[in-house]
Amino acid sequence: MKTVPLKRIIASITAVTICSLGIFITPWLGIGGTDAHADGEVHSVYTNELIPASQASQRPIAVMMPTDKACQPSYGISRAKVLYEIMEEGNISRQLAIIDNWQDLQRIGNIRSCRDYYISIATEWDPILIHFGGVYYMKDRITAPDINNLSGTSEYGTGGDRPGSGQFYRTSDRKAPHNAYISASGIQTACASLGYSLTTRQEYYNASHFNFVSGVNTLEQYASAIPGNVIDLSKIFPYTKSYFTYDAASGQYLKNIHGAAQVDGMNGEQLTFSNVIIQNTNWSKRDAKGYLAFQTIDSTSDGYYFTKGRGIHITWKKTSDYSPTKYYDDNGNEIQLNEGKTYIAIAQKDRTLLYS
């Protein structure tokens, strides 16, 4: 007899309870955006750009995407409003793409396995986590009833459920494991089957994320600002040698990987970001296989924030899985990000950042 996953049972009970009580939940602006406009638009919590109020209430997806050279380009990655890059075993980094406007995408991925430290980062956005398996270190967290995930295979590698696995597909243009994808319709079908909400869950989500500036933040107000026309992460991610170049005409940082522009296979566009954050993080090696651990909940670490061709030293703080990570300047003030997308490198604390 096939067993029903506990997370599905809990999600279904919640839905039935709400319906039986006659409660009708409508999107509230605080979960996805603030400052409603007369034309029905609100400011995105991800970018501060104006978006439809209906979009603001939609739950994002958090997709595990590889940086392997053979995997490039990824599809749908240019839709990521927040893109994380973090080291894994083997000295190769991986990406976590937070995508809010995913509902029309036909090909998302390719999709790779997850690690437990990505879960702690992803949960602050209350997403549907999309991955292709994982490792046993994430067993307790990935199976917890608050985590809504879709996995193309056993969710923690050595075991676990395969929620939504039937909606993943492989293409013939690449060899496995570089060819696993999912579509927006597949996500919606899987979530309906599993009882996952497609709107942000008010009991988990904290909308107080980035602190966006009113106008433009050039960092000129900081006497200690450093040059930020080139941000070189080759010492942090030596396999990909990721780096950014600042384009003054557009005010954007252009992302490069493996010595070339990092583009989206969906549209051929190079990834661009208004804000680049280097988040130095305490870490350790767990075992002989090289699996890593990152202290993503912390209040003792520092980093750098770059925008508009300049950078400043910062500190950061995160108090729990669902609490947003906060970033502060050396005066103790929360930094003000510019409107647009944000890239965040979770950097091993002893690695060197290069900039010019």
C-alpha positions in Angstrom: 0.0 0.0 0.0 1.3 3.4 -0.9 1.7 5.8 2.0 0.7 9.4 1.9 3.4 11.8 2.9 2.9 13.5 6.3 3.4 16.9 4.8 0.5 16.3 2.3 -1.7 15.1 5.2 -1.0 18.3 7.2 -1.5 20.5 4.2 -4.8 18.9 3.4 -6.0 19.1 7.0 -5.2 22.8 7.1 -7.1 23.4 3.9 -10.1 21.4 5.0 -10.2 23.1 8.4 -10.1 26.6 6.8 -13.0 25.6 4.4 -15.1 24.1 7.2 -14.8 27.2 9.2 -15.9 29.3 6.3 -12.8 31.3 6.3 -11.8 33.0 3.0 -8.2 34.1 2.9 -7.4 37.0 0.6 -3.9 38.1 -0.2 -2.7 40.9 2.0 -0.2 43.4 0.7 2.2 42.8 3.6 3.1 39.3 2.3 4.3 40.3 -1.1 4.6 44.0 -1.4 3.9 47.3 0.3 2.7 50.8 -0.6 -0.3 50.0 -2.8 -0.9 52.2 -5.8 -4.2 53.3 -7.3 -3.6 51.1 -10.4 -3.4 47.9 -8.3 0.4 47.7 -8.2 2.7 47.3 -5.2 6.4 47.4 -4.6 8.0 43.9 -4.9 9.7 42.7 -1.7 12.4 41.2 -4.0 13.3 44.2 -6.1 11.2 47.1 -5.0 9.9 47.4 -8.6 6.2 47.9 -9.1 4.3 44.6 -9.8 0.6 43.7 -9.9 -0.9 43.2 -6.4 -2.0 39.7 -7.5 1.6 38.7 -8.2 2.7 40.0 -4.8 0.7 37.3 -3.0 2.1 34.4 -5.1 4.6 32.0 -3.5 8.0 32.0 -5.1 9.9 28.9 -6.1 13.5 28.2 -4.9 15.3 26.2 -7.5 18.6 24.3 -7.1 20.7 25.1 -10.2 24.3 23.9 -11.0 27.3 25.9 -12.0 29.1 23.0 -13.8 30.4 24.1 -17.1 28.6 21.2 -18.8 25.3 22.4 -17.4 25.4 25.9 -18.9 23.2 27.6 -19.7 20.4 27.2 -17.1 16.8 27.9 -18.2 14.7 30.4 -16.3 17.6 31.6 -14.2 17.2 35.2 -15.5 13.8 35.3 -13.7 15.6 35.0 -10.3 15.1 38.2 -8.4 17.5 36.9 -5.8 20.3 34.5 -6.7 22.5 32.7 -4.1 25.8 31.0 -4.9 27.3 28.6 -2.3 30.1 26.2 -2.2 29.5 22.4 -2.1 31.7 19.4 -1.7 34.2 18.9 -4.5 35.1 22.7 -4.5 32.2 23.4 -6.9 29.5 25.9 -6.1 25.8 25.6 -6.7 23.0 28.2 -7.1 19.7 28.8 -5.4 17.4 30.8 -7.6 14.4 32.6 -6.0 11.8 33.2 -8.7 8.5 34.9 -8.0 7.1 35.2 -11.6 7.6 31.6 -12.6 4.0 30.8 -13.6 4.5 30.9 -17.4 7.9 29.1 -17.6 8.0 26.0 -19.8 11.5 24.8 -18.9 13.1 25.5 -15.5 16.5 24.1 -14.7 18.4 22.1 -15.0 17.7 21.0 -11.5 20.3 19.5 -9.1 20.4 18.2 -5.6 20.0 20.2 -2.4 22.0 20.5 0.8 20.7 21.4 4.3 22.2 24.9 4.4 20.2 25.9 1.3 17.0 25.1 3.2 17.8 27.6 5.9 18.4 30.2 3.3 15.4 29.4 1.2 12.9 29.3 4.0 13.1 33.0 4.7 11.3 33.5 1.4 8.7 30.7 2.2 9.1 29.1 -1.3 8.3 25.9 -3.0 11.7 24.3 -2.9 12.6 22.4 -6.1 15.5 20.0 -6.2 16.6 16.6 -7.4 17.4 14.7 -4.3 20.0 15.6 -1.7 22.1 14.2 1.1 21.4 12.5 4.4 22.4 15.5 6.4 19.2 17.2 5.3 16.9 14.4 6.4 15.4 15.9 9.5 14.8 19.3 7.9 13.5 18.3 4.4 11.0 15.9 6.0 9.6 18.5 8.4 5.9 19.4 7.8 6.6 23.1 7.3 8.8 22.4 4.2 7.0 22.3 0.9 9.4 20.7 -1.6 9.3 19.0 -5.0 12.0 16.4 -5.7 12.8 14.4 -8.8 14.1 11.5 -6.7 14.4 10.5 -3.0 14.4 13.9 -1.2 17.5 13.3 1.0 19.4 11.0 -1.3 19.5 7.9 0.8 15.8 7.9 1.4 12.6 9.9 1.9 9.6 10.7 -0.3 9.7 11.9 -3.9 7.1 14.6 -3.7 6.1 15.7 -7.2 8.7 13.5 -8.9 6.3 12.6 -11.8 6.4 16.2 -13.0 10.1 16.3 -13.6 11.3 15.5 -17.1 14.6 14.9 -18.9 15.7 16.3 -22.2 17.9 14.7 -24.9 20.2 17.6 -25.5 22.4 16.8 -22.5 23.4 13.8 -20.6 22.2 13.0 -17.1 22.5 14.4 -14.5 22.6 17.7 -16.4 19.2 17.4 -18.1 16.5 17.4 -15.4 13.8 20.1 -15.7 10.3 21.0 -14.6 7.7 23.3 -16.0 5.4 25.8 -14.3 2.3 23.6 -15.1 4.2 20.7 -13.6 4.8 22.6 -10.4 1.1 23.7 -10.2 0.0 20.1 -10.8 2.3 18.7 -8.1 1.4 21.4 -5.6 -2.3 20.7 -6.1 -1.8 17.0 -5.6 0.4 17.6 -2.5 -1.9 20.2 -0.9 0.8 22.9 -1.1 -0.4 26.5 -1.0 0.6 28.7 -4.0 0.2 31.8 -2.1 2.6 32.9 0.7 1.8 31.4 4.0 1.1 34.1 6.5 2.0 31.9 9.5 5.6 31.5 8.2 6.5 34.4 5.9 8.1 37.6 7.2 7.8 40.4 4.5 10.5 42.5 6.1 13.4 41.6 3.8 15.6 44.1 2.0 15.7 47.8 2.9 15.4 49.6 -0.4 16.5 53.2 -0.9 14.1 55.9 -2.0 15.9 57.2 -5.1 19.5 55.9 -5.8 22.2 54.8 -3.4 25.6 55.5 -4.9 27.5 54.8 -1.6 29.2 58.2 -2.1 28.1 59.0 1.5 30.7 56.5 2.8 34.2 57.9 3.1 35.5 54.3 3.4 33.8 53.1 0.2 36.0 50.8 -1.9 36.1 50.5 -5.8 33.6 48.1 -7.2 33.8 48.1 -11.0 35.1 44.6 -11.0 34.1 42.0 -8.4 36.2 38.9 -8.7 35.1 35.8 -6.9 37.8 33.5 -8.3 39.3 32.9 -4.8 35.9 32.2 -3.4 34.6 30.0 -6.2 37.8 28.8 -7.9 36.0 26.3 -10.2 33.6 28.8 -11.8 35.8 31.8 -11.3 32.6 33.9 -11.1 33.0 37.6 -11.5 31.0 40.8 -12.2 31.8 43.8 -14.2 29.9 47.1 -13.7 28.2 48.6 -16.6 27.8 52.3 -15.9 25.4 52.9 -18.7 22.8 50.5 -17.3 23.8 50.8 -13.7 24.0 47.0 -13.5 26.5 44.3 -12.7 27.0 41.7 -15.4 27.5 38.1 -14.2 30.3 36.0 -15.7 31.1 32.3 -15.2 33.8 30.1 -16.6 35.3 33.1 -18.3 32.2 34.0 -20.3 28.9 35.7 -19.8 26.5 33.7 -17.7 23.3 33.6 -19.8 19.8 32.2 -19.6 19.1 29.4 -22.2 15.5 30.6 -22.3 16.4 34.0 -23.9 20.2 34.2 -24.3 20.3 37.2 -21.9 23.3 37.7 -19.6 22.4 37.8 -15.9 22.5 41.3 -14.4 22.1 42.6 -10.9 21.7 46.0 -9.2 23.1 44.7 -5.9 25.9 42.3 -5.1 26.4 41.0 -1.6 29.3 38.9 -0.4 28.2 37.2 2.8 31.2 35.8 4.7 30.0 32.7 6.6 31.5 30.4 9.2 31.8 26.8 7.8 33.2 23.4 8.4 33.9 20.1 6.6 31.7 17.4 7.9 33.2 14.2 6.8 35.7 12.4 4.5 33.4 12.9 1.5 33.9 16.6 1.9 30.3 17.5 2.7 30.1 21.1 4.1 28.2 22.9 6.8 27.5 26.6 6.8 26.4 28.7 9.8 23.6 30.6 8.0 22.0 31.6 11.3 24.5 33.9 12.9 25.2 37.4 14.1 29.0 37.5 14.2 30.1 37.6 10.6 30.8 40.3 8.0 30.9 40.8 4.2 30.6 43.5 1.5 27.9 45.2 -0.4 28.4 46.5 -4.0 26.3 48.8 -6.1 26.8 51.5 -8.7 30.5 50.8 -9.0 31.3 51.1 -5.3 31.4 48.8 -2.2 31.3 49.0 1.5 32.1 46.7 4.4 29.0 45.2 6.1 27.9 42.8 8.8 24.9 40.5 8.7 22.5 38.8 11.0 19.9 36.0 10.7 18.1 34.7 13.8 16.0 31.7 12.5 15.1 29.8 9.4 12.1 32.0 8.5 13.6 35.3 9.6 15.1 37.5 6.8 18.9 38.0 6.7 19.6 41.6 7.6 22.7 43.6 6.4 24.3 46.6 8.2 26.9 49.1 7.5 29.8 49.8 9.9 27.7 52.5 11.7 25.1 49.8 12.6 22.5 51.1 10.1 20.7 48.7 7.8 22.1 49.1 4.3 19.8 50.5 1.6 19.7 48.5 -1.6 19.0 49.9 -5.0 15.9 48.8 -6.9 16.5 45.6 -8.9 17.8 42.1 -8.6 20.3 41.0 -5.9 23.1 38.4 -6.1 24.3 36.9 -2.8 27.5 34.9 -2.5 27.6 32.8 0.7 31.4 32.8 1.0 33.5 30.6 3.1 34.9 32.9 5.7 38.6 32.4 5.1 38.4 33.0 1.3 39.6 36.2 -0.3 37.4 38.7 -2.2 39.1 40.6 -5.1 37.8 43.9 -6.3 38.9 46.9 -8.3 
